[in-house]
Amino acid sequence: MPHAHAAPAEDPVLSHSDPATGLPVGERAARVTSDISSDELLAVVLASLDDDKAEEVVQISLRGRSEMADHMVICSGRSSRQVAAISEKLVDRLKQDHGILCRIEGKETGDWVLIDAGDVIVHVFRPEVREFYQLEKMWLPGSAHLGA
């Protein structure tokens, strides 16, 4: 049986993320979501990133700090190809396993991919781009930083 018409991976409604905050800007269209809680969604995201060998994974609680989402996850891939693959697999897993339709942006270049999964915002960077934007410094408390 032929597949139904698939929605494009990129959604023009999510125009981009704000480089100063790492949060999506523009309208956030309604998504089909499952009964999964934001903490369960975070666990699914982290497991997917681990499965695909994402590096330097940092999770940041946004509760009480932003109405946009409950969690932000920032991680790195070693190359543009790995960044795109990590992102694509995460979006596919969320859709197939939990019925969650994500907004994704930046997959074509593979420098910085933003995945808006509703209660969890995920950023997948190439290391050089991550270092340039330093989103962790804005969102992590006090002197917390990534250590070697």
NORTABEL-V475208 format. One record per helix or strand of 2 or more residues. SS is the DSSP state (A for helix, B for strand). FROM is the first residue (numbers start at 1). LEN is the number of residues. Records with the same first field share a line. If there is no record, write none. Layout:
SS: FROM-LEN + FROM-LEN
This chain:
B: 16-2 + 24-2 + 55-7 + 71-7 + 103-3 + 112-5 + 120-7
A: 38-14 + 80-19 + 127-7 + 135-5
